[in-house]
């Protein structure tokens, strides 16, 4: 009987080793699937990101052209106004300076009426 028990125990030990191998293979398979799923998800994220970036670039290009035109128009108008002011300054600048000097040097103080 002891030989039978010994053979039975040996069979159980072999079965346990086989079960451990199967469990280990299942863990490795699961780990591989998780890694594959992560890399696939990362790939999808990158593709989605690229797609949205392309859409944004297209949208920005379509809508910024109006802004560019408005900026150019504003710049032209501003440049024109600056040129006008410079011309007026060149024409009557000395007269304005004389009037300012006269106002400062010929001050007539008056008492305040409250």
C-alpha positions, 0 to 999 in steps of 0.5 A: 500500500505504501507504494500505491500511496507513494505513487498517488502522492507523486501523481498529485505532485506532478498534477500540481506542477502541471497546474502551476505551469498552466497558471503561469502560462495564463498569467504570461498570456494575460500580461501580454494581452494587457501590454498589447491593449495598452500599446493599441490604445496608445496608438489610437490616442496618437491617431486621434490626437493627430486627427484633431490637430489636423482639424484644428489647423484647418479650422484656424487657417479658415478663420484666421484669414479674416483676422489677417485682413482686419489686422492689415486694414487696421494697420493701414488706417493706423499708419495713415493716422500716424502720418497725419499727426506727424504732418500736423506736428511738422506744420504747426509744431513750432506754433504750439510750442510757442503757445505753450511757452507763452502760457507758462511764462505769462501765467496770471494766477487767479484766486479760486472762488468756492 
